[in-house]
């Protein structure tokens, strides 16, 4: 489907879904940073580790989105 939106074959729906995923990933990373800071402030190593894990998970998802974007451009 071509409609002049983004790369050829990219629909508005695909772009919106990609943007939603990127926003969700950024929110997840921010929540992870907050958990990490809260764990550090309350001397809770489990919460701090959980926050770091959430951030890592968000980073992996963002990397996956970048790979998908690279293939969409070709």
N, CA, C and O atoms as CSV, one atom per row, in Angstrom:
chain,resi,resn,atom,element,x,y,z
A,1,UNK,N,N,0.849,-1.186,0.000
A,1,UNK,CA,C,0.000,0.000,0.000
A,1,UNK,C,C,0.883,1.234,0.000
A,1,UNK,O,O,1.699,1.424,0.901
A,2,UNK,N,N,0.721,2.050,-0.989
A,2,UNK,CA,C,1.482,3.291,-1.046
A,2,UNK,C,C,0.521,4.443,-0.949
A,2,UNK,O,O,-0.520,4.463,-1.608
A,3,UNK,N,N,0.869,5.385,-0.139
A,3,UNK,CA,C,0.010,6.537,0.009
A,3,UNK,C,C,0.824,7.790,0.210
A,3,UNK,O,O,0.301,8.814,0.649
A,4,UNK,N,N,2.121,7.716,-0.113
A,4,UNK,CA,C,2.966,8.863,0.082
A,4,UNK,C,C,3.370,9.067,1.524
A,4,UNK,O,O,3.883,10.129,1.877
A,5,UNK,N,N,3.152,8.075,2.359
A,5,UNK,CA,C,3.476,8.179,3.767
A,5,UNK,C,C,4.707,7.339,4.046
A,5,UNK,O,O,4.650,6.113,3.955
A,6,UNK,N,N,5.813,7.973,4.382
A,6,UNK,CA,C,7.021,7.228,4.708
A,6,UNK,C,C,7.573,6.492,3.501
A,6,UNK,O,O,7.457,6.952,2.366
A,7,UNK,N,N,8.172,5.346,3.765
A,7,UNK,CA,C,8.762,4.535,2.704
A,7,UNK,C,C,7.660,3.880,1.885
A,7,UNK,O,O,6.555,3.670,2.386
A,8,UNK,N,N,7.953,3.556,0.622
A,8,UNK,CA,C,6.948,2.863,-0.190
A,8,UNK,C,C,6.467,1.589,0.504
A,8,UNK,O,O,7.271,0.815,1.022
A,9,UNK,N,N,5.183,1.386,0.509
A,9,UNK,CA,C,4.626,0.202,1.151
A,9,UNK,C,C,4.344,0.398,2.631
A,9,UNK,O,O,3.902,-0.533,3.305
A,10,UNK,N,N,4.590,1.588,3.142
A,10,UNK,CA,C,4.361,1.877,4.553
A,10,UNK,C,C,3.031,2.604,4.695
A,10,UNK,O,O,2.815,3.644,4.072
A,11,UNK,N,N,2.161,2.065,5.499
A,11,UNK,CA,C,0.859,2.699,5.683
A,11,UNK,C,C,0.882,3.609,6.910
A,11,UNK,O,O,1.802,3.556,7.726
A,12,UNK,N,N,-0.136,4.429,7.017
A,12,UNK,CA,C,-0.252,5.302,8.198
A,12,UNK,C,C,-0.375,4.457,9.462
A,12,UNK,O,O,0.137,4.825,10.519
A,13,UNK,N,N,-1.052,3.333,9.344
A,13,UNK,CA,C,-1.232,2.447,10.495
A,13,UNK,C,C,0.118,1.905,10.972
A,13,UNK,O,O,0.374,1.845,12.174
A,14,UNK,N,N,0.991,1.506,10.017
A,14,UNK,CA,C,2.317,1.000,10.373
A,14,UNK,C,C,3.132,2.073,11.091
A,14,UNK,O,O,3.817,1.792,12.075
A,15,UNK,N,N,3.050,3.299,10.590
A,15,UNK,CA,C,3.797,4.395,11.206
A,15,UNK,C,C,3.274,4.665,12.607
A,15,UNK,O,O,4.057,4.853,13.538
A,16,UNK,N,N,1.958,4.686,12.763
A,16,UNK,CA,C,1.363,4.940,14.074
A,16,UNK,C,C,1.722,3.837,15.062
A,16,UNK,O,O,2.020,4.117,16.223
A,17,UNK,N,N,1.697,2.584,14.609
A,17,UNK,CA,C,2.040,1.472,15.498
A,17,UNK,C,C,3.500,1.571,15.912
A,17,UNK,O,O,3.830,1.318,17.071
A,18,UNK,N,N,4.384,1.937,14.977
A,18,UNK,CA,C,5.797,2.080,15.297
A,18,UNK,C,C,6.019,3.197,16.301
A,18,UNK,O,O,6.824,3.059,17.222
A,19,UNK,N,N,5.311,4.299,16.127
A,19,UNK,CA,C,5.438,5.423,17.052
A,19,UNK,C,C,4.916,5.039,18.434
A,19,UNK,O,O,5.526,5.386,19.445
A,20,UNK,N,N,3.798,4.327,18.482
A,20,UNK,CA,C,3.261,3.858,19.767
A,20,UNK,C,C,4.263,2.969,20.483
A,20,UNK,O,O,4.454,3.095,21.693
A,21,UNK,N,N,4.905,2.068,19.741
A,21,UNK,CA,C,5.901,1.184,20.344
A,21,UNK,C,C,7.069,1.977,20.901
A,21,UNK,O,O,7.557,1.683,21.992
A,22,UNK,N,N,7.516,2.975,20.165
A,22,UNK,CA,C,8.647,3.790,20.617
A,22,UNK,C,C,8.286,4.570,21.879
A,22,UNK,O,O,9.102,4.696,22.791
A,23,UNK,N,N,7.069,5.088,21.927
A,23,UNK,CA,C,6.614,5.811,23.116
A,23,UNK,C,C,6.526,4.865,24.302
A,23,UNK,O,O,6.950,5.207,25.406
A,24,UNK,N,N,5.973,3.669,24.078
A,24,UNK,CA,C,5.879,2.676,25.151
A,24,UNK,C,C,7.261,2.294,25.676
A,24,UNK,O,O,7.453,2.158,26.884
A,25,UNK,N,N,8.219,2.122,24.771
A,25,UNK,CA,C,9.575,1.767,25.180
A,25,UNK,C,C,10.222,2.878,25.993
A,25,UNK,O,O,10.900,2.611,26.985
A,26,UNK,N,N,10.016,4.116,25.580
A,26,UNK,CA,C,10.570,5.248,26.319
A,26,UNK,C,C,9.937,5.347,27.710
A,26,UNK,O,O,10.623,5.645,28.688
A,27,UNK,N,N,8.637,5.098,27.793
A,27,UNK,CA,C,7.951,5.136,29.086
A,27,UNK,C,C,8.449,4.017,29.989
A,27,UNK,O,O,8.625,4.214,31.191
A,28,UNK,N,N,8.678,2.834,29.405
A,28,UNK,CA,C,9.182,1.713,30.191
A,28,UNK,C,C,10.588,2.010,30.726
A,28,UNK,O,O,10.911,1.666,31.863
A,29,UNK,N,N,11.411,2.646,29.903
A,29,UNK,CA,C,12.760,2.983,30.342
A,29,UNK,C,C,12.704,4.021,31.458
A,29,UNK,O,O,13.446,3.920,32.435
A,30,UNK,N,N,11.836,5.011,31.323
A,30,UNK,CA,C,11.688,6.035,32.351
A,30,UNK,C,C,11.198,5.422,33.665
A,30,UNK,O,O,11.677,5.782,34.740
A,31,UNK,N,N,10.245,4.496,33.572
A,31,UNK,CA,C,9.747,3.818,34.773
A,31,UNK,C,C,10.861,3.001,35.421
A,31,UNK,O,O,10.952,2.932,36.647
A,32,UNK,N,N,11.708,2.382,34.599
A,32,UNK,CA,C,12.837,1.625,35.128
A,32,UNK,C,C,13.824,2.515,35.857
A,32,UNK,O,O,14.356,2.137,36.901
A,33,UNK,N,N,14.070,3.700,35.309
A,33,UNK,CA,C,14.970,4.651,35.974
A,33,UNK,C,C,14.393,5.077,37.319
A,33,UNK,O,O,15.116,5.213,38.306
A,34,UNK,N,N,13.075,5.286,37.340
A,34,UNK,CA,C,12.419,5.683,38.589
A,34,UNK,C,C,12.512,4.564,39.625
A,34,UNK,O,O,12.776,4.824,40.799
A,35,UNK,N,N,12.297,3.321,39.194
A,35,UNK,CA,C,12.414,2.187,40.113
A,35,UNK,C,C,13.830,2.070,40.660
A,35,UNK,O,O,14.038,1.846,41.853
A,36,UNK,N,N,14.800,2.226,39.760
A,36,UNK,CA,C,16.198,2.127,40.178
A,36,UNK,C,C,16.513,3.204,41.216
A,36,UNK,O,O,17.127,2.910,42.241
A,37,UNK,N,N,16.102,4.434,40.964
A,37,UNK,CA,C,16.356,5.536,41.891
A,37,UNK,C,C,15.638,5.312,43.220
A,37,UNK,O,O,16.189,5.585,44.286
A,38,UNK,N,N,14.409,4.814,43.147
A,38,UNK,CA,C,13.650,4.531,44.360
A,38,UNK,C,C,14.319,3.433,45.174
A,38,UNK,O,O,14.416,3.522,46.398
A,39,UNK,N,N,14.780,2.393,44.477
A,39,UNK,CA,C,15.475,1.306,45.166
A,39,UNK,C,C,16.757,1.772,45.814
A,39,UNK,O,O,17.095,1.347,46.919
A,40,UNK,N,N,17.473,2.649,45.124
A,40,UNK,CA,C,18.718,3.183,45.670
A,40,UNK,C,C,18.427,4.058,46.896
A,40,UNK,O,O,19.125,3.975,47.907
A,41,UNK,N,N,17.385,4.899,46.793
A,41,UNK,CA,C,17.039,5.808,47.887
A,41,UNK,C,C,16.529,5.066,49.114
A,41,UNK,O,O,16.778,5.485,50.244
A,42,UNK,N,N,15.816,3.964,48.894
A,42,UNK,CA,C,15.251,3.215,50.021
A,42,UNK,C,C,16.137,2.046,50.436
A,42,UNK,O,O,15.748,1.231,51.273
A,43,UNK,N,N,17.324,1.967,49.853
A,43,UNK,CA,C,18.279,0.898,50.149
A,43,UNK,C,C,17.650,-0.479,49.921
A,43,UNK,O,O,17.774,-1.387,50.743
A,44,UNK,N,N,16.969,-0.602,48.774
A,44,UNK,CA,C,16.322,-1.859,48.378
A,44,UNK,C,C,17.002,-2.364,47.107
A,44,UNK,O,O,16.630,-1.968,46.003
A,45,UNK,N,N,18.008,-3.245,47.264
A,45,UNK,CA,C,18.743,-3.706,46.086
A,45,UNK,C,C,17.862,-4.462,45.079
A,45,UNK,O,O,18.146,-4.437,43.881
A,46,UNK,N,N,16.820,-5.120,45.535
A,46,UNK,CA,C,15.919,-5.843,44.631
A,46,UNK,C,C,15.174,-4.896,43.712
A,46,UNK,O,O,15.058,-5.148,42.513
A,47,UNK,N,N,14.669,-3.808,44.271
A,47,UNK,CA,C,13.947,-2.816,43.478
A,47,UNK,C,C,14.904,-2.107,42.517
A,47,UNK,O,O,14.548,-1.819,41.374
A,48,UNK,N,N,16.102,-1.835,42.986
A,48,UNK,CA,C,17.104,-1.199,42.130
A,48,UNK,C,C,17.448,-2.108,40.941
A,48,UNK,O,O,17.538,-1.644,39.805
A,49,UNK,N,N,17.635,-3.388,41.210
A,49,UNK,CA,C,17.941,-4.350,40.144
A,49,UNK,C,C,16.768,-4.482,39.171
A,49,UNK,O,O,16.964,-4.591,37.960
A,50,UNK,N,N,15.557,-4.470,39.709
A,50,UNK,CA,C,14.369,-4.563,38.854
A,50,UNK,C,C,14.288,-3.360,37.919
A,50,UNK,O,O,13.925,-3.498,36.751
A,51,UNK,N,N,14.624,-2.188,38.434
A,51,UNK,CA,C,14.637,-0.989,37.616
A,51,UNK,C,C,15.665,-1.076,36.503
A,51,UNK,O,O,15.394,-0.688,35.366
A,52,UNK,N,N,16.848,-1.587,36.831
A,52,UNK,CA,C,17.890,-1.752,35.808
A,52,UNK,C,C,17.449,-2.766,34.749
A,52,UNK,O,O,17.715,-2.587,33.561
A,53,UNK,N,N,16.780,-3.819,35.186
A,53,UNK,CA,C,16.300,-4.838,34.257
A,53,UNK,C,C,15.233,-4.244,33.320
A,53,UNK,O,O,15.233,-4.521,32.121
A,54,UNK,N,N,14.336,-3.438,33.870
A,54,UNK,CA,C,13.311,-2.787,33.051
A,54,UNK,C,C,13.952,-1.875,32.000
A,54,UNK,O,O,13.498,-1.823,30.856
A,55,UNK,N,N,14.994,-1.168,32.390
A,55,UNK,CA,C,15.692,-0.291,31.450
A,55,UNK,C,C,16.360,-1.105,30.341
A,55,UNK,O,O,16.304,-0.730,29.170
A,56,UNK,N,N,16.983,-2.207,30.713
A,56,UNK,CA,C,17.641,-3.061,29.720
A,56,UNK,C,C,16.621,-3.630,28.735
A,56,UNK,O,O,16.871,-3.690,27.531
A,57,UNK,N,N,15.475,-4.043,29.261
A,57,UNK,CA,C,14.421,-4.587,28.415
A,57,UNK,C,C,13.929,-3.529,27.429
A,57,UNK,O,O,13.702,-3.824,26.255
A,58,UNK,N,N,13.768,-2.307,27.908
A,58,UNK,CA,C,13.326,-1.216,27.034
A,58,UNK,C,C,14.383,-0.920,25.969
A,58,UNK,O,O,14.048,-0.647,24.816
A,59,UNK,N,N,15.659,-0.976,26.357
A,59,UNK,CA,C,16.737,-0.743,25.387
A,59,UNK,C,C,16.722,-1.805,24.291
A,59,UNK,O,O,16.919,-1.489,23.118
A,60,UNK,N,N,16.490,-3.055,24.666
A,60,UNK,CA,C,16.422,-4.128,23.667
A,60,UNK,C,C,15.250,-3.929,22.718
A,60,UNK,O,O,15.373,-4.149,21.513
A,61,UNK,N,N,14.126,-3.516,23.260
A,61,UNK,CA,C,12.954,-3.266,22.420
A,61,UNK,C,C,13.227,-2.109,21.464
A,61,UNK,O,O,12.826,-2.153,20.301
A,62,UNK,N,N,13.912,-1.068,21.956
A,62,UNK,CA,C,14.243,0.069,21.097
A,62,UNK,C,C,15.182,-0.369,19.978
A,62,UNK,O,O,15.045,0.076,18.839
A,63,UNK,N,N,16.132,-1.237,20.300
A,63,UNK,CA,C,17.046,-1.747,19.273
A,63,UNK,C,C,16.270,-2.532,18.223
A,63,UNK,O,O,16.552,-2.416,17.030
A,64,UNK,N,N,15.303,-3.323,18.651
A,64,UNK,CA,C,14.464,-4.064,17.716
A,64,UNK,C,C,13.675,-3.137,16.816
A,64,UNK,O,O,13.517,-3.412,15.627
A,65,UNK,N,N,13.175,-2.034,17.374
A,65,UNK,CA,C,12.437,-1.053,16.573
A,65,UNK,C,C,13.354,-0.417,15.529
A,65,UNK,O,O,12.933,-0.174,14.398
A,66,UNK,N,N,14.595,-0.150,15.902
A,66,UNK,CA,C,15.539,0.445,14.948
A,66,UNK,C,C,15.832,-0.522,13.804
A,66,UNK,O,O,15.965,-0.102,12.654
A,67,UNK,N,N,15.934,-1.813,14.115
A,67,UNK,CA,C,16.167,-2.814,13.073
A,67,UNK,C,C,14.965,-2.857,12.131
A,67,UNK,O,O,15.129,-2.884,10.911
A,68,UNK,N,N,13.755,-2.865,12.701
A,68,UNK,CA,C,12.549,-2.867,11.865
A,68,UNK,C,C,12.498,-1.625,10.992
A,68,UNK,O,O,12.151,-1.706,9.814
A,69,UNK,N,N,12.841,-0.476,11.563
A,69,UNK,CA,C,12.836,0.767,10.791
A,69,UNK,C,C,13.836,0.710,9.648
A,69,UNK,O,O,13.557,1.200,8.554
A,70,UNK,N,N,15.008,0.111,9.893
A,70,UNK,CA,C,16.030,0.013,8.852
A,70,UNK,C,C,15.530,-0.828,7.687
A,70,UNK,O,O,15.798,-0.500,6.531
A,71,UNK,N,N,14.816,-1.895,7.970
A,71,UNK,CA,C,14.285,-2.743,6.900
A,71,UNK,C,C,13.122,-2.079,6.171
A,71,UNK,O,O,12.920,-2.330,4.983
A,72,UNK,N,N,12.365,-1.246,6.852
A,72,UNK,CA,C,11.247,-0.543,6.213
A,72,UNK,C,C,11.758,0.486,5.218
A,72,UNK,O,O,11.092,0.764,4.221
A,73,UNK,N,N,12.925,1.051,5.472
A,73,UNK,CA,C,13.465,2.089,4.586
A,73,UNK,C,C,13.958,1.523,3.271
A,73,UNK,O,O,14.011,2.236,2.269
A,74,UNK,N,N,14.319,0.249,3.260
A,74,UNK,CA,C,14.850,-0.367,2.024
A,74,UNK,C,C,13.775,-0.732,1.053
A,74,UNK,O,O,14.066,-1.254,-0.023
